[in-house]
Amino acid sequence: MTVDVIIQVLIGGVLLGGVYALVAFGLSLIYGIVRILNFAHGTLLAVSGVVASLIYASYHLHPVFIALLLAAATFVFGYLFYMALLHPLGRRNHFESTVGTVLVTVGALLMLSDITAVMAGATQRNIQLDFEAFEIGAIVVSSAQVKILLGITGLMLAIHLLLTRTWFGRALRAVTENRVGALICGVNSTRLKALTFAFGSTTVAIAGVLYAISFPVSPYMGFGLTVKAFTIVVVGGVGNLRGALLAGILLGVAESMTSLLWKPEWAPALSMILMLLILVAKPQGFGKKSA
């Protein structure tokens, strides 16, 4: 095995990890502010990827426009989903509310997967783009990989600016630091939670489009992605953008190297074992909870 092959695999692992980080950070925000474990989070990526591939195959729209359309659609879906199904559970006691949110999100996972499979089929799909290839010695880098990397970087920067420079970000930090104090200062807790849930859904929809460009997607792959996102949140820290990015890249590289050095079917299991080892050695993860 040559160094060029390892570098080639590492490039793919970094791109995969960047997508994982986007998925995980949306889930991290939802848990940090709304206090809900959304088991349907990864399914939104699967559904978004399938829908994006169908739109591209039918209308040949640029993936950027497809991402904008899906971002708007999932934002509205996430807002209405929270207000109609999750917010009413907050009136119950803690145990009933926790169990209720798990049942609602798991039910959404099953329903979204089945509806997508019935309407689009259960086969794997992707967005097949024509791209140029750049050769650096024996290493081949496609223009699609470069654009995805730039897209992930731009989205991470945009999320950082949103959380640090806008009213929405200041309100999130206020609720994270002191929920009662934020309520006294006029922050509408219900509206903020709905917006946070919608924003988290939007990030995973955009990640779904990026994922579909490089990797095949299917309606039933969502739960595995959710488990990976939970792992990244635990390692990276709740609400920690930098920690999510580092943990996501670590997971993506671990899966890619496992597929290369051993067998692809062992990649998910061994990557989780690696994360558990990191938690034992560094229980605080890459960063503390932050907004």
JOUR-V22564 format. One record per pair of residues at least 24 apart in sequence whose ideal C-beta (glycine too) atoms are under 10 Angstrom apart, sorted by the first residue. I is the first residue (numbers start at 0). J is the second residue. Records with the same first field share a line. If there is no record, write none. Layout:
I: J  J
This chain:
0: 259  260
1: 137
2: 136  137  138
3: 135  136  137  138  139
4: 137  138  259
5: 138  255  256  259  260
6: 135  136  137  138  140
7: 137  138  139  140  255  259
8: 252  255  256  258  259  260
9: 138  248  251  252  255  256  259
10: 138  139  140  141  144  145  148  252  255
11: 144  213  214  251  252  254  255  258  259
12: 248  249  250  251  252  253  254  255  256  257  258  259
13: 144  148  151  247  248  249  251  252  255
14: 143  144  145  147  148  151  209  210  212  213  214  248  251  255
15: 147  210  213  214  247  248  250  251  252  254  255
16: 151  231  244  245  246  247  248  249  250  251  252  253  254  255
17: 147  148  150  151  152  154  155  206  209  244  247  248  251
18: 44  147  150  151  203  205  206  207  208  209  210  212  213  214  224  247  251
19: 44  206  210  224  227  228  230  231  243  244  246  247  248  249  250  251  254  270
20: 151  154  155  202  206  228  231  235  240  241  242  243  244  245  246  247  248  249  250  251
21: 150  151  154  155  158  202  203  204  205  206  207  209  210  228  243  244  247
22: 199  202  203  205  206  207  210  224  225  227  228  231  232  243  247
23: 202  203  206  224  225  227  228  229  230  231  232  233  234  235  242  243  244  246  247  250
24: 154  155  158  199  202  203  206  228  231  232  235  238  239  240  241  242  243  244  247
25: 77  158  195  196  198  199  200  201  202  203  204  205  206  228  232  243
26: 199  202  203  224  225  227  228  229  231  232  237  243
27: 199  228  229  231  232  233  235  236  237  238  239  240  242  243  288
28: 158  162  171  175  195  196  198  199  202  232  237  238  240  243  290
29: 77  81  192  195  196  197  198  199  200  202  203  232
30: 195  199  229  232  237  238
31: 171  174  175  195  199  232  236  237  238  239  288  289  290
32: 170  171  174  175  178  188  191  192  194  195  196  198  199  237  238  290
33: 81  85  86  89  100  174  188  191  192  193  194  195  196  199
34: 89  93  96  97  100  178  192
35: 81  85  88  89  96  97  100  101  103  104  192  195  196  199
36: 97  100  101  104  105  225  229  232
37: 77  80  81  85  100  101  103  104  105  107  108  196  199  200  203  225  228  229
38: 100  101  102  103  104  105  106  107  108  109  221  222  225  226  229
39: 80  103  104  105  106  107  108  109  110  111  112  200  203  221  222  225
40: 104  107  108  199  200  202  203  221  222  224  225  228  229
41: 108  203  206  207  220  221  222  223  224  225  226  227  228  229
42: 104  105  107  108  109  110  111  112  115  203  207  218  219  220  221  222  224  225
43: 69  73  76  77  107  108  111  199  200  201  202  203  204  206  207  221  224  225
44: 202  203  204  205  206  207  208  209  210  211  216  220  221  224  225  228
45: 108  111  112  115  116  203  207  210  211  216  217  218  219  220  221  222  223  224  225
46: 73  76  111  112  114  115  116  119  203  204  207  216  218  221
47: 72  73  115  200  201  203  204  205  206  207  208  209  210  211  216
48: 115  123  124  125  126  204  206  207  208  209  210  211  212  214  215  216  217  218  220  221
49: 112  115  116  118  119  120  121  122  123  124  125  207  211  216  217  218  220
50: 115  118  119  124  204  207  208  211  216
51: 124  125  126  204  205  207  208  209  210  211  212  216
52: 119  123  124  125  126  127  207  208  211  212  215  216
53: 115  118  119  120  124  126
54: 126  208
55: 124  125  126  127  128  208  211  212
56: 124  125  126  127
61: 128
62: 126  128  143  146  147  150  208  209  211  212
63: 146  150  205  208
65: 126  204  205  207  208  211
66: 150  154  201  204  205  206  207  208  209
67: 205  208
68: 204  208
69: 201  203  204  205  207  208
70: 198  200  201  202  203  204  205  208
71: 201  204
72: 200  201  204
73: 197  198  199  200  201  202  203  204  205  207
74: 194  196  197  198  199  200  201  202  204
75: 197  200  201
76: 111  196  197  200  201  204
77: 193  194  195  196  197  198  199  200  201  203  204
78: 190  193  194  195  196  197  198  200  201
79: 193  196  197
80: 104  107  193  196  197  200
81: 189  192  193  194  195  196  197  199  200
82: 189  190  192  193  196  197
85: 192  193  196
86: 189  192  193  196
89: 188  189  192
104: 225
105: 222
108: 219  221  222  225
109: 219  221  222
111: 218  221
112: 217  218  219  220  221  222
113: 218  219
114: 218
115: 216  217  218  219  221
116: 217  218  219
117: 218
118: 218
119: 217  218
120: 217  218
121: 217  218  219
122: 215  217  218
123: 214  215  216  217  218  220
124: 211  215  216  217  218
125: 210  211  212  213  214  215  216  217
126: 208  209  210  211  212  213  216
127: 211  212
128: 212  213
130: 212
141: 212  213
143: 209  212  213
144: 212  213
146: 209  212
147: 208  209  210  212  213
148: 209
150: 205  206  208  209  212
151: 205  206  209  244  247
152: 244
154: 202  205  206  209
155: 240  241  243  244
156: 240
158: 198  202  240  243
159: 240  241
161: 198
162: 198  238  240  289  290
163: 240  290
167: 191  194  195  198
168: 290
169: 290
170: 194  195  290
171: 195  198  238  290
172: 238  289  290
173: 290
174: 290
175: 237  238  288  289  290
176: 289  290
203: 228
223: 267
226: 267  271
227: 251  254  267  270  271  274
230: 270  271  273  274  275  277  278
231: 274  284  285
232: 284
233: 274  275  277  278  282  284
234: 273  274  275  277  278  281  282  283  284  285  286
235: 284  285  286
236: 283  284  285  286  287  288  289
237: 284  286  287  288  289  290
238: 286  287  288  289  290
239: 284  285  286  287  288  289  290
240: 286  289  290
241: 285  286  289
242: 283  284  285  286  287  288  289
243: 284  285  286
244: 285
245: 284  285  286
246: 274  277  284  285  286
249: 273  274  277  285
250: 274
